[in-house]
Amino acid sequence: MGKDSVKPVKDTIRIIEATCLFSCEFAQTLSLLLALILIGELVLGGVVYQIRSDVEQYALKQMKYTIDGYNQTGHEASRQSWNVLQSDIECCGINGPKDWKSVSRSGKLPASCCYALQIDESCTEINSYTNGCYEEFKNSLQHNNSIIFWSAVGFALIQISSVGILSIAFIINQKLYKWSNFISTDLITTPQILLAIGIGLFIISIIGLCGVLRDIGWLLTLFSVLLTIVLIGELILSGFVYQMRNEIKDYALNQMNHTISGYNKTGFEASTQTWNLIQADIECCGIYGPEDWKPVTANKLPTSCCYAIPLDGFCTYDESYKDGCFEKFESILQENSKIIIWAAIGFALIQLFAVFLACCRKCSLHKEYETV
């Protein structure tokens, strides 16, 4: 092989790294989308928190304005709003029943101020709600802000896990794709499994968000159960990768020994191309070193083994990479195994916290129902 034969190899490497697999590109795009959504949620949460006081002041101003026109013509809409508000959240007036004395000359309270009225019975302070609507409104606003905040936190945690897992799937897929002829399908499918987990987490986070915003207990339970299942799956996957390391290395070594002897032979075109890709890309030569090519290529090295090709177009030992490809493979395998294991532990802790938040919210809903 001459000097020009290296160019197709380099070009092929660039094509593979640029296109990789569709799942790789999809993981990258979805990760970016989730990251943008996450940023939007944090911004929205900050805005809601900042305008809370403004909302309270505006509501107080509107209450003072509309209560004065309660019995006046042209204020039917505000009168209806007061009746609905007082009946719905069980309150009376702005700060209490006494606010209606300045509105009604007879001193009678609106019927919506009272919790139990008999036929022809008037609403008085004796049988009226004692809490003012403004205080109840503030409590409701604080409650809703709390729901929005913790929903954003829980949703953000799951999204962080989803983005992280998708990113890891993308990185590992790029690193392992070029080794496809040397490693078992069990390891090759790992990025696809991570991709499925990442998408599943995004769907689960939507279920949890709906459960929190709509106060639906069974959705929170479903969210917790599904998230726990995913968590267990992540731990099993990390344990599988850790346990399979030695088997993966043995399989790769056997494949290297088998394919190196068929280099440049008919029927071994795919493995020949793989050897050229790997040696040129990660800068290695042979299985353990350049000497492995002596019995295969009659003391000549593949041009992909060399970082600089002499003018005569032949790759020599002086210009070749000295590290063997199996040693480089072991390093890559160890690196990817650590990424998967530590990511699984980190994301498991994040997801456990999200499950804890969901359980706390469900417990609070249960107490609210008991109170009612």
C-alpha positions as CSV (number, residue, x, y, z in Angstrom):
1,M,0.0,0.0,0.0
2,G,1.2,3.5,-0.9
3,K,1.0,6.8,0.6
4,D,-2.3,7.6,-1.0
5,S,-4.0,4.6,0.5
6,V,-4.0,6.3,3.9
7,K,-6.4,9.1,2.6
8,P,-9.4,6.8,2.1
9,V,-8.9,5.4,5.6
10,K,-8.8,8.9,7.1
11,D,-11.8,9.9,5.0
12,T,-13.8,6.9,6.2
13,I,-13.0,7.7,9.8
14,R,-14.2,11.3,9.4
15,I,-17.4,10.0,7.7
16,I,-18.1,7.5,10.6
17,E,-17.5,10.1,13.3
18,A,-19.7,12.7,11.5
19,T,-22.6,10.4,10.8
20,C,-22.1,7.6,13.3
21,L,-25.6,6.0,13.8
22,F,-29.1,7.5,13.7
23,S,-29.5,6.7,17.3
24,C,-26.4,8.8,18.1
25,E,-27.8,11.8,16.3
26,F,-31.2,11.4,17.9
27,A,-29.7,11.2,21.3
28,Q,-27.7,14.4,20.8
29,T,-30.7,16.3,19.4
30,L,-33.0,15.1,22.2
31,S,-30.4,16.0,24.8
32,L,-30.2,19.5,23.5
33,L,-34.0,19.8,23.4
34,L,-34.3,18.6,27.0
35,A,-31.5,21.0,28.1
36,L,-33.4,23.9,26.5
37,I,-36.7,22.8,28.2
38,L,-34.8,22.6,31.5
39,I,-33.5,26.1,31.2
40,G,-37.0,27.3,30.4
41,E,-38.4,25.7,33.5
42,L,-35.8,27.3,35.7
43,V,-36.5,30.7,34.2
44,L,-40.2,30.2,34.6
45,G,-39.8,29.1,38.2
46,G,-37.7,32.2,38.9
47,V,-40.3,34.5,37.3
48,V,-43.2,32.9,39.3
49,Y,-41.3,33.4,42.5
50,Q,-40.3,37.0,41.8
51,I,-43.8,38.2,40.8
52,R,-45.5,36.5,43.8
53,S,-45.7,39.8,45.8
54,D,-47.0,41.7,42.8
55,V,-49.7,39.2,42.3
56,E,-50.8,39.4,45.9
57,Q,-50.9,43.2,45.8
58,Y,-52.8,43.2,42.6
59,A,-55.4,40.8,44.0
60,L,-55.8,42.9,47.1
61,K,-56.4,46.0,45.0
62,Q,-59.0,44.2,42.9
63,M,-60.8,42.9,46.0
64,K,-61.0,46.4,47.5
65,Y,-62.3,47.8,44.2
66,T,-64.9,45.1,43.6
67,I,-66.3,44.7,47.1
68,D,-67.4,48.4,47.1
69,G,-69.5,47.8,44.0
70,Y,-71.0,44.4,45.1
71,N,-74.6,45.7,45.3
72,Q,-74.3,48.2,42.6
73,T,-75.7,48.0,39.1
74,G,-73.1,47.2,36.4
75,H,-71.0,45.1,38.8
76,E,-72.8,41.8,38.2
77,A,-69.6,40.1,37.1
78,S,-67.6,41.1,40.2
79,R,-70.6,40.1,42.4
80,Q,-70.7,36.7,40.8
81,S,-66.9,36.4,41.3
82,W,-67.2,37.2,45.0
83,N,-70.0,34.6,45.5
84,V,-68.1,31.9,43.7
85,L,-64.8,32.8,45.5
86,Q,-66.4,32.8,49.0
87,S,-68.4,29.6,48.4
88,D,-65.5,27.8,46.8
89,I,-62.6,28.5,49.2
90,E,-64.9,29.1,52.3
91,C,-64.0,32.6,53.1
92,C,-65.8,35.9,53.8
93,G,-64.8,39.4,52.8
94,I,-61.3,40.6,52.3
95,N,-60.0,40.2,55.8
96,G,-63.2,38.8,57.4
97,P,-67.0,39.2,57.7
98,K,-66.7,42.7,59.1
99,D,-65.6,44.0,55.6
100,W,-69.2,43.7,54.5
101,K,-70.6,46.2,57.0
102,S,-69.4,49.1,55.0
103,V,-71.0,47.6,51.8
104,S,-74.4,46.5,53.2
105,R,-76.4,49.1,55.1
106,S,-78.5,46.4,56.7
107,G,-75.4,44.7,58.0
108,K,-76.3,41.4,56.2
109,L,-73.7,39.2,54.8
110,P,-73.9,37.7,51.3
111,A,-75.3,34.1,51.4
112,S,-72.0,32.9,50.0
113,C,-70.3,33.9,53.2
114,C,-72.1,31.2,55.2
115,Y,-71.5,27.5,55.4
116,A,-75.0,26.4,56.4
117,L,-78.2,28.3,55.8
118,Q,-81.7,27.1,56.5
119,I,-84.7,28.2,54.4
120,D,-85.4,31.9,55.0
121,E,-82.4,32.2,57.3
122,S,-80.1,35.2,56.9
123,C,-76.3,35.0,56.8
124,T,-74.8,36.5,59.9
125,E,-71.4,36.5,61.5
126,I,-72.5,33.7,63.7
127,N,-72.8,31.2,60.9
128,S,-70.3,32.8,58.5
129,Y,-66.8,31.8,57.5
130,T,-64.3,33.6,59.7
131,N,-61.3,33.6,57.4
132,G,-60.8,36.5,55.0
133,C,-60.5,35.8,51.3
134,Y,-57.3,37.6,50.9
135,E,-55.5,35.4,53.5
136,E,-57.0,32.3,51.8
137,F,-55.8,33.6,48.4
138,K,-52.3,34.1,49.7
139,N,-52.3,30.6,51.2
140,S,-53.6,29.2,47.9
141,L,-51.0,31.2,46.0
142,Q,-48.2,29.9,48.2
143,H,-49.5,26.4,47.9
144,N,-49.6,26.6,44.1
145,N,-46.1,28.2,44.0
146,S,-44.9,25.3,46.2
147,I,-46.4,22.8,43.7
148,I,-44.8,24.6,40.8
149,F,-41.4,24.8,42.5
150,W,-41.3,21.2,43.5
151,S,-42.7,20.1,40.2
152,A,-39.9,22.0,38.5
153,V,-37.3,20.5,40.8
154,G,-38.6,16.9,40.3
155,F,-39.0,17.4,36.6
156,A,-35.6,19.0,36.3
157,L,-34.0,16.1,38.2
158,I,-35.4,13.6,35.8
159,Q,-34.5,15.7,32.8
160,I,-30.9,16.0,34.1
161,S,-30.8,12.2,34.3
162,S,-32.3,11.9,30.9
163,V,-29.9,14.4,29.3
164,G,-27.0,12.7,31.1
165,I,-27.9,9.2,30.0
166,L,-28.5,10.3,26.4
167,S,-25.2,12.1,26.3
168,I,-23.4,9.0,27.7
169,A,-25.1,6.9,25.0
170,F,-23.9,9.3,22.4
171,I,-20.3,9.3,23.6
172,I,-20.1,5.5,24.1
173,N,-21.7,4.9,20.7
174,Q,-19.1,7.0,19.0
175,K,-16.2,5.2,20.8
176,L,-17.5,1.7,20.3
177,Y,-18.8,1.9,16.8
178,K,-15.5,1.5,15.1
179,W,-14.8,-1.6,17.2
180,S,-18.0,-3.4,16.0
181,N,-16.1,-6.3,14.4
182,F,-14.0,-7.0,17.5
183,I,-16.6,-6.8,20.3
184,S,-19.8,-8.8,21.1
185,T,-23.2,-7.5,20.3
186,D,-23.9,-7.3,24.0
187,L,-21.6,-4.3,24.4
188,I,-22.6,-2.7,21.1
189,T,-26.3,-2.6,22.1
190,T,-25.4,-0.8,25.4
191,P,-25.8,2.7,23.8
192,Q,-29.1,1.8,22.4
193,I,-30.3,0.5,25.8
194,L,-29.2,3.8,27.3
195,L,-31.0,5.7,24.6
196,A,-34.2,3.8,25.4
197,I,-33.7,4.6,29.1
198,G,-33.2,8.3,28.4
199,I,-36.4,8.5,26.4
200,G,-38.3,6.5,29.0
201,L,-37.2,8.9,31.7
202,F,-38.5,11.9,29.7
203,I,-41.9,10.2,29.4
204,I,-41.9,9.2,33.1
205,S,-41.1,12.8,34.0
206,I,-44.2,14.0,32.1
207,I,-46.3,11.5,34.1
208,G,-44.9,12.8,37.4
209,L,-45.5,16.5,36.3
210,C,-49.1,15.8,35.5
211,G,-49.6,14.0,38.8
212,V,-48.2,17.0,40.7
213,L,-50.0,19.8,38.8
214,R,-53.3,18.0,38.8
215,D,-53.0,16.5,42.3
216,I,-53.6,13.0,41.0
217,G,-52.4,10.5,43.5
218,W,-52.4,7.4,41.3
219,L,-50.2,9.2,38.7
220,L,-47.7,10.0,41.4
221,T,-47.7,6.3,42.4
222,L,-47.2,5.3,38.8
223,F,-44.4,7.8,38.5
224,S,-42.7,6.4,41.6
225,V,-43.1,2.8,40.5
226,L,-41.8,3.4,36.9
227,L,-38.9,5.5,38.1
228,T,-38.0,2.8,40.6
229,I,-38.1,0.2,37.8
230,V,-35.8,2.3,35.6
231,L,-33.5,2.8,38.6
232,I,-33.2,-0.9,39.1
233,G,-32.6,-1.4,35.4
234,E,-29.8,1.1,35.4
235,L,-28.1,-0.6,38.4
236,I,-28.5,-4.0,36.6
237,L,-27.0,-2.6,33.4
238,S,-24.0,-1.2,35.3
239,G,-23.5,-4.5,37.1
240,F,-23.8,-6.4,33.8
241,V,-21.1,-4.2,32.2
242,Y,-18.8,-4.6,35.2
243,Q,-19.2,-8.4,35.3
244,M,-18.8,-8.8,31.5
245,R,-15.5,-6.8,31.3
246,N,-13.2,-9.9,31.3
247,E,-15.5,-11.8,28.8
248,I,-15.6,-8.7,26.5
249,K,-11.8,-8.5,26.6
250,D,-11.3,-12.2,25.8
251,Y,-13.8,-12.0,23.0
252,A,-12.1,-8.9,21.5
253,L,-8.7,-10.6,21.8
254,N,-10.0,-13.7,20.0
255,Q,-11.5,-11.6,17.3
256,M,-8.2,-9.7,16.8
257,N,-6.2,-12.9,16.6
258,H,-8.7,-14.3,14.1
259,T,-9.0,-11.2,11.8
260,I,-5.3,-10.2,11.8
261,S,-4.3,-13.4,10.0
262,G,-6.9,-12.6,7.3
263,Y,-5.7,-9.1,6.7
264,N,-6.0,-8.1,3.0
265,K,-7.3,-11.5,2.1
266,T,-10.5,-12.3,0.2
267,G,-13.5,-12.6,2.5
268,F,-11.9,-10.4,5.2
269,E,-12.6,-7.0,3.7
270,A,-14.7,-5.8,6.6
271,S,-12.1,-6.8,9.2
272,T,-9.3,-5.3,7.1
273,Q,-11.1,-2.0,6.9
274,T,-11.8,-2.2,10.7
275,W,-8.0,-2.7,11.4
276,N,-7.2,0.3,9.2
277,L,-9.8,2.4,10.9
278,I,-8.7,1.6,14.4
279,Q,-5.0,1.8,13.9
280,A,-5.2,5.2,12.2
281,D,-7.8,6.6,14.5
282,I,-6.5,5.6,18.0
283,E,-2.9,5.4,16.9
284,C,-2.0,1.8,17.6
285,C,-0.4,-1.0,15.6
286,G,-1.2,-4.7,15.7
287,I,-2.6,-6.6,18.7
288,Y,0.3,-6.0,21.1
289,G,2.6,-4.0,18.9
290,P,4.0,-3.7,15.3
291,E,5.7,-7.1,15.6
292,D,2.3,-8.8,15.3
293,W,2.3,-7.9,11.6
294,K,5.6,-9.8,10.7
295,P,4.0,-13.2,10.0
296,V,1.0,-11.6,8.2
297,T,2.4,-9.0,5.8
298,A,5.9,-10.3,5.2
299,N,7.6,-7.8,7.6
300,K,5.7,-4.9,6.0
301,L,3.3,-2.8,8.1
302,P,-0.1,-1.5,7.0
303,T,0.1,2.2,6.2
304,S,-2.5,2.8,8.9
305,C,0.1,1.8,11.4
306,C,2.3,4.8,10.7
307,Y,2.0,8.4,11.7
308,A,4.3,9.5,8.9
309,I,4.7,7.7,5.6
310,P,8.1,7.9,3.9
311,L,8.5,9.0,0.3
312,D,8.9,5.4,-0.8
313,G,5.3,4.8,0.4
314,F,6.1,2.0,2.8
315,C,5.4,2.0,6.5
316,T,8.4,1.0,8.6
317,Y,8.8,0.2,12.3
318,D,10.6,3.5,12.9
319,E,7.5,5.5,11.8
320,S,4.9,3.2,13.3
321,Y,2.8,3.5,16.5
322,K,4.4,1.4,19.2
323,D,1.3,0.7,21.3
324,G,-0.8,-2.4,20.6
325,C,-4.5,-2.0,19.8
326,F,-5.6,-4.5,22.5
327,E,-4.0,-2.3,25.2
328,K,-5.9,0.7,23.8
329,F,-9.1,-1.3,23.7
330,E,-8.6,-2.2,27.4
331,S,-8.2,1.4,28.3
332,I,-11.3,2.4,26.3
333,L,-13.3,-0.4,27.8
334,Q,-12.3,0.5,31.4
335,E,-13.1,4.2,30.7
336,N,-16.5,3.4,29.4
337,S,-17.2,1.0,32.2
338,K,-16.4,3.6,34.8
339,I,-18.6,6.2,33.0
340,I,-21.6,3.8,33.0
341,I,-21.1,2.6,36.6
342,W,-20.6,6.1,38.2
343,A,-23.3,7.6,36.0
344,A,-25.7,4.8,37.2
345,I,-24.9,5.6,40.8
346,G,-25.2,9.4,40.4
347,F,-28.5,9.2,38.4
348,A,-29.8,6.6,40.9
349,L,-29.3,9.1,43.7
350,I,-31.0,11.8,41.7
351,Q,-34.0,9.5,40.9
352,L,-34.3,8.4,44.5
353,F,-34.7,12.0,45.5
354,A,-37.3,12.5,42.8
355,V,-39.2,9.4,44.1
356,F,-38.9,10.8,47.6
357,L,-40.5,14.1,46.5
358,A,-43.3,12.2,44.7
359,C,-44.0,10.2,47.8
360,C,-44.1,13.3,50.0
361,R,-46.5,15.0,47.6
362,K,-48.8,12.0,47.6
363,C,-48.7,11.9,51.4
364,S,-49.6,15.6,51.6
365,L,-52.5,15.0,49.2
366,H,-53.7,12.1,51.4
367,K,-53.7,14.4,54.4
368,E,-55.6,17.1,52.5
369,Y,-58.3,14.6,51.5
370,E,-58.6,13.4,55.1
371,T,-59.0,17.0,56.3
372,V,-61.7,17.6,53.8
